[in-house]
């Protein structure tokens, strides 16, 4: 009887799961792109000019090049994947809608730029300049100048916590709440200058790569690193984490063990991971893209491109698009990478086609649902668990007996008697 009941429950669960999968399949109608080669041909031999000739007209406009003279350039896409922020090391800043090729703002700050980062939406962005940290709006007006953030090297923004994280040349890690303008906390890493930082989108943990080959994982509630791993014998040049929470070596941050190791001819200068786990590696003038790098050992590359007479500075995959942005010493390039972007987006989280009213509503909603910094942890699922009470049959033994009776103050009857009679006491 129990076996039959178990079989019926299992069949009902399988039926429900298959039904939900079918419903999800109806809602997620878009399919991811792909790149297939003919017989006896490798995909990495297919170059950009051949891909542009075969795709539709709308996709052809996604592949373009900008020749700029204030490089090397650092780039950053917003969460919707529509706006592009470019920062040249010599002081050039530009914000543009890369899809329509419309420049929103462009100006020169006459100072070195080390890093750029979007804040909660495309109306505000932060710039790590030579001395201080500055914030600008999409019209190029300076909103804030944070003089207590000195010599910032890298910036990261946690969108669900409204935290701007920065690491300085002195190895000081700072957490700034952009909704209130208050500095949450700051830590000394005690590992010297750090020029390598990224966030884990799964849990909000900040990963730092140091010159002694170690990678440290930080959260704002503890002054010491949560995890410290020795990942390389040499300095860490680039680091990236995929959306599910894994980390050229590829490390699994759940078990803190190396999964795979790839050999590259030159030191890696930039790494990027797409929504569909395509790994882009930049070194020298070369860009290599690997498919299924986290699941198995790949015998050959997925794609490979070379930008002559330049050095790769930064790589970023555009959200929800099959596009890879490349910042280098001579400007910016946008390459089409089939199968890189997630085709189905959640309009409540990030909507590439949102209007001004929708953006304002999303901003208010995200502020109301802001997650506190104390809730950042390595395992977010632990927040859903309930702590069990410690039950013991034996009574708790106290080392010292506690007298619960209050001590009463004794009345001085002799003093009261003489004061009443008006006499004095001779001592």
C-alpha positions in Angstrom: 0.0 0.0 0.0 2.8 2.4 0.9 4.7 1.6 -2.3 1.6 2.3 -4.4 1.0 5.6 -2.6 4.7 6.6 -3.1 4.4 5.8 -6.8 1.2 7.9 -7.2 2.8 10.9 -5.3 5.9 10.6 -7.5 3.8 10.5 -10.7 1.9 13.5 -9.6 5.1 15.5 -8.9 6.5 14.5 -12.3 3.2 15.6 -14.0 3.3 18.9 -12.2 7.0 19.6 -13.1 6.4 18.7 -16.7 3.3 21.0 -16.8 5.3 23.9 -15.4 8.1 23.3 -17.9 5.6 23.4 -20.7 4.1 26.6 -19.4 7.6 28.1 -19.0 8.4 27.1 -22.6 5.3 29.0 -23.8 6.4 32.1 -22.0 10.1 32.0 -22.9 9.6 32.0 -26.6 13.0 33.4 -27.7 15.8 31.1 -28.6 19.5 31.6 -28.0 21.8 32.2 -31.0 24.4 29.7 -32.1 27.3 29.3 -34.4 27.8 26.1 -36.4 30.6 25.3 -38.8 30.6 23.1 -41.9 32.3 19.7 -42.0 36.1 19.8 -41.5 35.9 23.4 -40.4 36.5 25.0 -36.9 34.3 27.8 -35.5 37.3 29.8 -34.3 38.3 30.3 -37.9 35.1 32.3 -38.6 35.9 36.0 -38.3 33.7 39.0 -37.7 33.4 40.1 -41.3 32.0 36.7 -42.3 29.5 36.8 -39.4 28.3 40.3 -40.4 27.7 39.3 -43.9 25.4 36.4 -42.9 23.2 38.0 -40.2 20.2 40.3 -40.7 20.4 44.1 -41.1 19.5 44.9 -37.5 22.2 42.6 -36.2 24.8 44.1 -38.6 24.6 47.4 -36.8 25.7 45.8 -33.5 29.2 45.2 -34.9 31.1 48.6 -35.1 34.4 50.2 -34.2 35.2 53.6 -32.6 38.7 55.0 -33.2 39.4 57.2 -30.1 42.7 58.9 -29.2 42.4 59.1 -25.4 42.8 55.4 -24.5 43.2 52.8 -23.3 39.4 52.7 -22.7 37.4 51.1 -19.9 33.7 50.3 -20.6 30.6 49.4 -18.7 27.1 48.4 -19.8 24.1 49.3 -17.6 21.8 46.5 -16.3 19.4 46.9 -19.2 22.2 46.5 -21.7 21.1 49.7 -23.6 23.5 52.4 -22.4 27.3 52.2 -22.8 29.7 54.1 -20.6 33.2 54.7 -22.0 36.1 56.1 -19.9 39.5 56.9 -21.4 42.6 56.9 -19.2 43.5 60.4 -20.3 40.2 61.9 -19.1 37.7 61.3 -21.9 34.1 60.3 -20.8 31.2 59.4 -23.1 27.7 58.0 -22.5 25.8 56.7 -25.6 22.9 54.5 -26.6 25.0 52.0 -28.5 21.9 50.4 -30.1 20.8 53.7 -31.9 24.3 55.2 -31.9 23.1 58.3 -30.1 25.6 60.2 -27.9 23.9 61.3 -24.6 26.8 63.2 -23.2 30.6 63.6 -23.9 33.1 65.6 -22.0 36.8 65.7 -20.9 37.7 66.0 -17.2 41.4 66.8 -17.8 42.4 64.1 -15.2 43.3 60.4 -15.2 40.4 57.9 -15.2 41.0 54.5 -13.5 37.5 53.0 -13.6 33.9 53.7 -14.3 30.7 52.1 -13.1 26.9 52.6 -13.5 24.8 53.1 -10.4 21.2 51.8 -10.0 20.1 53.0 -13.5 21.4 54.9 -16.5 20.9 58.4 -15.0 23.9 58.2 -12.6 27.5 56.8 -12.9 30.6 56.9 -10.8 34.1 57.7 -12.0 37.3 56.8 -10.1 39.6 59.7 -11.0 43.2 60.3 -10.1 42.6 61.7 -6.6 38.9 61.5 -5.7 35.8 59.5 -6.5 33.2 61.6 -8.5 29.6 61.0 -9.4 27.9 62.4 -12.6 24.5 62.3 -14.1 23.7 61.5 -17.7 24.0 65.1 -18.7 27.6 65.3 -17.5 27.0 67.4 -14.4 29.0 66.6 -11.3 26.7 65.5 -8.5 29.1 64.5 -5.8 32.8 64.6 -5.0 33.8 62.1 -2.3 37.1 63.3 -0.8 37.3 60.5 1.7 37.7 58.0 -1.2 41.3 58.6 -2.2 43.2 56.9 -5.1 40.5 54.5 -6.1 41.6 51.7 -8.5 38.4 49.7 -9.1 34.6 50.1 -8.6 31.7 47.7 -8.3 28.0 48.5 -7.7 25.7 46.0 -5.9 22.2 46.9 -7.4 20.1 45.0 -4.8 21.9 46.6 -1.9 22.6 50.1 -3.3 26.2 49.7 -2.3 29.1 51.2 -4.2 32.2 49.2 -3.4 35.7 50.6 -4.1 39.3 49.4 -3.6 42.1 51.9 -3.4 45.8 51.8 -4.1 46.5 51.5 -0.3 44.4 48.3 -0.2 41.4 49.9 1.6 38.0 48.4 0.7 35.0 50.7 1.2 31.3 50.2 1.1 29.2 53.3 0.3 25.4 53.4 0.5 24.3 55.4 -2.5 20.7 55.7 -1.2 21.7 57.6 2.0 25.2 58.8 1.1 26.7 57.2 4.2 29.9 55.2 4.4 28.8 51.7 5.7 32.3 50.4 6.5 35.9 50.3 5.4 38.5 47.6 5.8 42.3 47.4 5.3 43.0 44.3 3.3 46.7 44.3 4.5 47.7 42.9 1.1 49.0 46.0 -0.6 47.9 47.6 -3.9 44.9 45.9 -5.5 43.9 46.4 -9.1 41.6 43.4 -9.6 38.0 43.3 -8.2 34.7 41.8 -9.2 31.4 40.9 -7.5 29.5 37.6 -7.3 26.0 38.3 -8.7 24.6 35.3 -6.8 25.3 36.5 -3.3 26.9 40.0 -3.4 30.3 38.8 -2.2 33.3 41.0 -3.4 36.2 39.1 -4.8 39.7 40.7 -4.8 42.7 39.5 -6.6 46.1 40.4 -5.1 49.7 40.5 -6.3 50.8 37.6 -4.1 48.5 35.2 -6.0 45.7 35.1 -3.5 42.0 35.8 -4.0 40.0 37.1 -1.0 36.2 37.1 -0.6 34.7 40.0 1.5 31.4 41.0 3.0 30.7 44.2 4.8 29.8 42.6 8.2 33.3 41.2 8.9 36.6 43.0 9.0 38.5 39.9 7.9 38.1 38.1 4.5 35.5 35.4 4.6 37.7 33.1 2.3 41.3 33.5 1.3 42.6 31.2 -1.5 46.0 30.8 -3.0 45.1 30.6 -6.7 48.3 31.3 -8.6 52.0 31.4 -8.0 52.2 34.9 -9.7 50.0 38.0 -9.3 46.3 37.9 -10.2 45.8 39.9 -13.4 42.0 39.5 -14.0 39.1 37.9 -12.3 35.4 37.2 -13.2 32.5 35.3 -11.7 29.5 33.9 -13.6 25.9 34.5 -12.6 25.5 31.2 -10.8 28.6 31.8 -8.6 31.7 29.9 -10.1 35.3 31.5 -11.0 43.5 31.6 -16.6 42.3 29.0 -13.9 38.7 28.2 -13.3 37.7 27.8 -9.7 34.5 26.6 -8.1 33.9 28.9 -5.2 31.5 26.4 -3.6 34.3 23.9 -3.0 37.3 26.2 -3.4 39.0 23.9 -5.8 40.5 24.4 -9.3 38.2 23.0 -12.0 40.3 23.6 -15.2 43.5 25.3 -16.3 44.1 26.9 -19.7 47.5 27.9 -21.1 47.7 31.3 -22.8 50.8 32.7 -24.6 50.8 36.0 -22.7 49.5 37.3 -19.4 45.8 37.8 -19.4 44.6 41.4 -19.1 40.8 41.0 -19.1 38.2 38.3 -18.5 34.4 38.4 -19.0 31.7 35.8 -18.6 28.4 36.1 -20.5 24.9 35.2 -19.3 25.1 31.8 -21.1 28.6 31.1 -19.6 30.7 32.0 -22.6 34.2 32.8 -21.4 36.1 35.7 -23.1 39.8 36.1 -22.4 41.9 39.1 -23.6 45.7 39.2 -23.8 47.8 41.5 -25.9 45.9 42.2 -29.1 44.0 38.8 -29.0 40.5 37.9 -27.8 39.6 34.3 -27.3 36.0 33.0 -26.6 35.5 29.5 -25.1 32.2 27.6 -24.9 31.3 25.1 -22.2 34.5 26.1 -20.3 32.8 25.3 -16.9 31.5 21.9 -17.8 34.2 20.1 -19.6 37.7 20.4 -21.1 37.4 22.0 -24.5 39.7 20.8 -27.2 39.5 23.9 -29.4 38.3 27.5 -29.1 34.8 28.7 -29.9 35.9 32.0 -31.5 39.1 34.0 -31.8 39.7 37.6 -32.9 42.8 39.8 -33.2 43.0 43.6 -33.1 46.3 44.6 -34.6 48.5 47.3 -33.2 46.7 47.6 -29.9 46.5 46.2 -26.4 43.2 44.8 -24.9 42.3 46.7 -21.7 38.8 45.6 -20.8 36.1 43.2 -21.9 32.3 43.3 -21.1 29.4 41.2 -22.5 26.3 43.2 -23.1 23.3 42.0 -21.1 20.6 40.2 -23.2 22.6 40.7 -26.4 25.0 38.6 -28.4 27.6 41.4 -28.2 31.0 41.6 -26.7 32.4 45.1 -25.9 36.2 45.5 -26.2 38.1 48.5 -24.8 41.6 48.9 -26.0 44.3 51.5 -26.4 43.0 52.8 -29.7 39.3 53.0 -28.8 36.3 50.6 -28.6 35.1 47.6 -30.7 31.7 45.8 -30.6 31.8 42.2 -31.8 28.9 39.8 -32.5 29.2 36.6 -30.5 26.4 34.2 -31.3 24.9 32.6 -28.2 26.4 34.9 -25.7 23.3 36.8 -24.4 20.2 35.5 -22.6 17.3 35.8 -25.1 14.5 36.0 -22.5 14.7 38.9 -20.0 12.7 39.5 -16.9 11.0 42.9 -17.3 10.6 43.4 -13.6 14.4 43.1 -13.0 15.9 44.6 -16.2 13.9 45.9 -19.2 15.9 47.0 -22.3 12.7 48.7 -23.6 11.5 50.5 -20.5 10.0 54.0 -20.7 10.7 56.9 -18.4 7.7 56.1 -16.2 8.7 52.5 -15.9 12.2 53.5 -14.9 10.9 55.8 -12.1 8.6 53.1 -10.8 11.4 50.6 -10.9 13.7 53.0 -8.9 11.1 53.5 -6.2 10.3 49.8 -6.0 14.0 48.8 -5.7 14.6 51.4 -3.0 11.7 49.9 -1.0 13.0 46.4 -1.5 16.7 47.3 -0.7 18.6 44.5 1.0 20.5 45.4 4.1 24.3 44.9 4.0 24.2 42.6 7.0 22.4 40.0 4.9 25.3 39.5 2.4 26.6 36.0 3.0 28.4 33.2 1.1 25.3 31.0 1.1 22.1 33.1 0.5 19.9 30.0 1.2 21.0 30.0 4.8 18.8 33.1 5.3 15.7 31.0 4.7 16.6 28.4 7.3 15.3 28.5 10.9 17.7 28.1 13.8 16.7 25.2 16.0 16.4 25.7 19.8 18.9 23.8 21.9 16.8 21.3 24.1 18.4 19.5 27.0 16.7 17.3 29.7 19.3 18.0 32.3 19.0 21.2 34.3 21.6 23.8 33.8 24.0 24.0 36.8 25.1 27.4 37.9 28.6 27.9 39.2 27.4 30.3 41.9 24.2 30.4 43.7 22.2 33.6 43.1 20.2 35.0 46.0 17.0 36.4 44.5 15.8 38.0 47.8 16.4 41.8 47.9 18.7 43.1 50.6 16.8 45.4 53.0 18.6 48.3 54.6 18.6 48.2 58.4 17.1 51.1 60.1 19.2 53.0 62.6 16.8 53.3 65.5 19.3 54.8 67.9 20.0 57.7 65.6 16.3 58.2 64.9 15.6 58.4 68.7 18.2 61.0 69.5 17.2 63.2 66.5 13.6 63.1 67.7 14.6 64.2 71.2 16.9 66.9 69.9 20.0 65.5 71.5 23.4 65.0 70.0 25.6 61.9 70.0 29.1 62.3 71.4 31.7 60.4 69.5 
